[in-house]
């Protein structure tokens, strides 16, 4: 991963989307994909997904709360599945049923959380 590209993406702000933009195409997805951690997986070219592991439940919840804080600041909210010592995050723009730049911005910001 090129960290200079990742840093630029993580410095952007999510733009509100009310369904009036097209979902990213495969080429655009691949371009943004190169700017986030390789641990994020593309799902059917309409979602990105990543799993995080932790030593205990408290660390898990601390991480979830940090992600929630970022999501609130950005106005873009992931689906999070919380387990003991593990969190799965799925990102996509619900209003269009696919990926937008916002999803990759939030992924890059999540990548910067020190876990």
DOVOVO-683798 format. One record per residue: residue in one letter; x, z, y of N, C-alpha, C, O in turn. Coordinates in steps of 0.2 Angstrom, whole numbers, plus 5000, padded with zeros to 4 digits. Last residue first. Layout:
<nodes>
('A' (X Z Y) (X Z Y) (X Z Y) (X Z Y));
...
</nodes>
This chain:
<nodes>
('X' (4977 5085 4999) (4974 5089 4994) (4980 5092 4989) (4978 5095 4984));
('X' (4975 5080 5015) (4980 5083 5011) (4977 5087 5006) (4974 5093 5007));
('X' (4967 5065 5019) (4966 5073 5018) (4972 5075 5013) (4973 5072 5008));
('X' (4969 5052 5020) (4973 5056 5024) (4972 5063 5023) (4976 5067 5025));
('X' (4958 5046 5013) (4965 5046 5010) (4970 5051 5014) (4975 5053 5011));
('X' (4948 5048 5022) (4948 5052 5016) (4955 5052 5013) (4958 5057 5011));
('X' (4952 5037 5030) (4952 5044 5033) (4952 5049 5027) (4955 5054 5028));
('X' (4950 5026 5021) (4957 5027 5024) (4957 5034 5027) (4962 5038 5026));
('X' (4936 5027 5019) (4941 5028 5013) (4948 5030 5016) (4951 5034 5013));
('X' (4931 5024 5032) (4930 5031 5029) (4935 5032 5023) (4938 5038 5023));
('X' (4936 5011 5032) (4938 5016 5038) (4937 5023 5035) (4942 5027 5035));
('X' (4928 5006 5022) (4936 5006 5021) (4939 5010 5027) (4944 5014 5025));
('X' (4916 5007 5027) (4917 5010 5021) (4925 5011 5020) (4927 5016 5017));
('X' (4916 4999 5039) (4915 5006 5039) (4917 5010 5033) (4920 5015 5033));
('X' (4916 4986 5035) (4923 4989 5037) (4922 4996 5037) (4927 5000 5036));
('X' (4905 4986 5021) (4907 4984 5027) (4914 4987 5029) (4916 4991 5025));
('X' (4897 4982 5005) (4902 4985 5009) (4903 4982 5016) (4902 4976 5017));
('X' (4879 4984 5002) (4886 4981 5001) (4891 4985 5005) (4890 4990 5008));
('X' (4866 4987 5007) (4867 4986 5000) (4874 4983 4998) (4875 4980 4993));
('X' (4863 4989 5020) (4864 4982 5018) (4865 4981 5011) (4866 4976 5008));
('X' (4862 5003 5021) (4857 4999 5024) (4858 4991 5023) (4853 4987 5024));
('X' (4873 5008 5014) (4867 5008 5011) (4862 5003 5014) (4858 5000 5011));
('X' (4888 5003 5012) (4884 5004 5017) (4877 5003 5015) (4875 4997 5013));
('X' (4898 5014 5001) (4895 5008 5003) (4890 5008 5009) (4888 5014 5010));
('X' (4907 5024 4991) (4906 5022 4998) (4903 5015 4997) (4905 5011 4994));
('X' (4908 5039 4981) (4906 5032 4981) (4905 5030 4989) (4901 5034 4992));
('X' (4918 5050 4973) (4916 5048 4980) (4914 5040 4979) (4918 5037 4977));
('X' (4919 5064 4963) (4919 5057 4963) (4915 5055 4970) (4910 5058 4972));
('X' (4929 5078 4960) (4924 5075 4965) (4925 5068 4964) (4930 5065 4964));
('X' (4933 5093 4951) (4933 5086 4952) (4928 5083 4956) (4922 5086 4956));
('X' (4932 5106 4948) (4939 5103 4948) (4939 5096 4949) (4944 5093 4948));
('X' (4916 5105 4943) (4922 5110 4943) (4928 5106 4943) (4930 5103 4938));
('X' (4910 5092 4954) (4910 5095 4947) (4916 5101 4948) (4919 5101 4953));
('X' (4900 5082 4964) (4904 5087 4963) (4904 5091 4956) (4898 5092 4954));
('X' (4899 5066 4971) (4897 5070 4965) (4902 5075 4963) (4908 5074 4962));
('X' (4893 5059 4986) (4899 5063 4982) (4895 5067 4976) (4890 5070 4977));
('X' (4892 5045 4995) (4889 5049 4990) (4894 5053 4987) (4900 5050 4985));
('X' (4897 5046 5013) (4898 5044 5006) (4893 5048 5001) (4890 5053 5003));
('X' (4891 5041 5029) (4891 5046 5024) (4892 5044 5017) (4888 5039 5015));
('X' (4895 5040 5045) (4895 5036 5039) (4896 5041 5033) (4901 5044 5033));
('X' (4898 5046 5057) (4891 5044 5056) (4891 5039 5050) (4886 5035 5050));
('X' (4911 5052 5059) (4910 5045 5059) (4903 5042 5059) (4902 5036 5060));
('X' (4908 5066 5059) (4911 5063 5064) (4910 5055 5065) (4910 5053 5070));
('X' (4903 5066 5045) (4898 5068 5051) (4901 5065 5058) (4898 5062 5062));
('X' (4914 5063 5038) (4908 5059 5038) (4903 5060 5044) (4901 5055 5046));
('X' (4922 5074 5041) (4924 5067 5043) (4918 5063 5043) (4917 5059 5048));
('X' (4914 5084 5035) (4916 5084 5042) (4918 5078 5045) (4916 5076 5050));
('X' (4915 5080 5021) (4908 5080 5025) (4909 5080 5033) (4906 5077 5036));
('X' (4928 5081 5018) (4925 5075 5018) (4919 5075 5022) (4917 5070 5026));
('X' (4928 5095 5019) (4933 5091 5024) (4930 5084 5024) (4930 5081 5030));
('X' (4920 5099 5009) (4918 5101 5016) (4922 5097 5021) (4920 5095 5026));
('X' (4927 5094 4998) (4920 5091 5000) (4918 5093 5007) (4916 5089 5010));
('X' (4938 5103 4999) (4939 5095 5000) (4932 5092 5002) (4932 5088 5006));
('X' (4932 5115 4996) (4936 5114 5002) (4936 5107 5004) (4935 5105 5009));
('X' (4927 5112 4983) (4922 5113 4988) (4926 5112 4995) (4923 5110 5000));
('X' (4940 5112 4976) (4935 5106 4976) (4930 5106 4982) (4929 5101 4985));
('X' (4945 5124 4978) (4948 5118 4981) (4944 5112 4981) (4944 5108 4986));
('X' (4935 5131 4971) (4936 5133 4978) (4940 5127 4981) (4937 5124 4987));
('X' (4937 5127 4958) (4931 5125 4961) (4932 5126 4969) (4929 5122 4972));
('X' (4954 5121 4955) (4948 5125 4954) (4943 5123 4958) (4943 5119 4962));
('X' (4963 5110 4956) (4964 5115 4952) (4959 5120 4950) (4959 5123 4945));
('X' (4956 5093 4956) (4958 5099 4960) (4959 5105 4954) (4957 5104 4949));
('X' (4955 5075 4959) (4955 5081 4954) (4958 5087 4958) (4962 5086 4962));
('X' (4944 5062 4963) (4949 5067 4965) (4949 5073 4960) (4943 5075 4959));
('X' (4940 5045 4962) (4939 5052 4959) (4945 5056 4961) (4951 5053 4961));
('X' (4931 5032 4971) (4937 5036 4969) (4936 5043 4966) (4931 5046 4968));
('X' (4925 5016 4975) (4924 5023 4971) (4931 5026 4970) (4935 5022 4968));
('X' (4915 5005 4984) (4921 5007 4982) (4921 5014 4980) (4916 5018 4982));
('X' (4903 4991 4981) (4905 4998 4982) (4912 5000 4981) (4915 4996 4978));
('X' (4902 4978 4979) (4897 4981 4983) (4898 4988 4985) (4895 4991 4989));
('X' (4910 4972 4969) (4910 4969 4976) (4905 4972 4981) (4904 4969 4986));
('X' (4908 4980 4958) (4904 4974 4959) (4904 4971 4966) (4899 4969 4968));
('X' (4918 4991 4965) (4913 4991 4960) (4908 4985 4962) (4905 4986 4966));
('X' (4935 4995 4966) (4930 4990 4969) (4925 4990 4963) (4926 4989 4957));
('X' (4943 5011 4968) (4941 5005 4964) (4935 5001 4967) (4931 5004 4969));
('X' (4957 5019 4974) (4950 5017 4976) (4949 5011 4971) (4953 5006 4971));
('X' (4970 5020 4972) (4965 5024 4968) (4958 5022 4969) (4954 5024 4965));
('X' (4977 5014 4981) (4976 5010 4975) (4971 5014 4971) (4969 5011 4966));
('X' (4971 5018 4998) (4975 5020 4992) (4972 5015 4986) (4967 5013 4985));
('X' (4970 5003 5009) (4968 5010 5007) (4972 5011 5000) (4975 5007 4997));
('X' (4973 4990 5011) (4974 4995 5017) (4972 5002 5015) (4973 5007 5019));
('X' (4968 4982 5002) (4975 4982 5002) (4978 4988 5007) (4983 4990 5008));
('X' (4955 4981 5005) (4957 4985 4999) (4964 4986 4999) (4967 4991 4997));
('X' (4954 4972 5016) (4953 4979 5017) (4956 4983 5011) (4959 4989 5013));
('X' (4956 4960 5007) (4960 4962 5013) (4960 4969 5015) (4965 4972 5016));
('X' (4946 4961 4998) (4953 4961 4996) (4957 4963 5002) (4962 4967 5001));
('X' (4935 4959 5007) (4935 4966 5003) (4943 4966 5001) (4945 4972 5001));
('X' (4937 4946 5011) (4937 4952 5016) (4938 4959 5012) (4942 4963 5015));
('X' (4935 4940 4999) (4941 4939 5003) (4942 4945 5008) (4948 4948 5008));
('X' (4921 4943 4996) (4927 4945 4991) (4934 4945 4995) (4938 4949 4994));
('X' (4913 4948 5011) (4914 4944 5005) (4920 4946 5001) (4924 4951 5003));
('X' (4903 4962 5017) (4909 4959 5016) (4909 4954 5010) (4907 4956 5005));
('X' (4886 4959 5022) (4891 4963 5018) (4897 4959 5018) (4897 4952 5018));
('X' (4881 4956 5039) (4881 4954 5032) (4887 4958 5028) (4891 4961 5031));
('X' (4871 4967 5049) (4877 4963 5048) (4877 4961 5040) (4874 4965 5036));
('X' (4860 4975 5051) (4860 4968 5055) (4867 4965 5054) (4868 4960 5058));
('X' (4858 4987 5046) (4856 4982 5042) (4857 4975 5045) (4855 4970 5042));
('X' (4863 4996 5056) (4856 4996 5054) (4854 4991 5050) (4848 4989 5050));
('X' (4878 5005 5059) (4875 4998 5056) (4868 5000 5053) (4867 5004 5050));
('X' (4890 5010 5070) (4883 5011 5067) (4881 5004 5065) (4881 4999 5068));
('X' (4906 5010 5066) (4902 5007 5070) (4895 5008 5067) (4894 5006 5061));
('X' (4920 5021 5064) (4914 5018 5061) (4909 5016 5067) (4908 5019 5071));
('X' (4936 5019 5072) (4929 5023 5071) (4924 5018 5068) (4924 5012 5069));
('X' (4953 5019 5066) (4947 5016 5069) (4941 5020 5068) (4941 5025 5065));
('X' (4963 5024 5060) (4963 5026 5067) (4956 5023 5070) (4954 5025 5076));
('X' (4963 5019 5047) (4961 5026 5048) (4960 5028 5055) (4957 5033 5057));
('X' (4969 5006 5051) (4962 5007 5048) (4959 5014 5049) (4954 5015 5051));
('X' (4982 5010 5054) (4978 5007 5059) (4970 5007 5057) (4966 5009 5061));
('X' (4986 5016 5042) (4986 5020 5048) (4981 5017 5053) (4977 5020 5056));
('X' (4986 5004 5034) (4982 5010 5032) (4981 5014 5038) (4975 5016 5040));
('X' (4997 4997 5040) (4990 4994 5040) (4985 5000 5038) (4980 5000 5042));
('X' (5007 5005 5037) (5006 5004 5044) (4999 5001 5044) (4995 5002 5049));
('X' (5008 5006 5023) (5005 5012 5027) (5004 5010 5034) (5000 5014 5037));
('X' (5003 4996 5011) (5006 4995 5017) (5004 5001 5022) (4998 5001 5024));
('X' (5004 5000 4994) (5000 5000 5000) (5004 5000 5006) (5009 5004 5007));
</nodes>
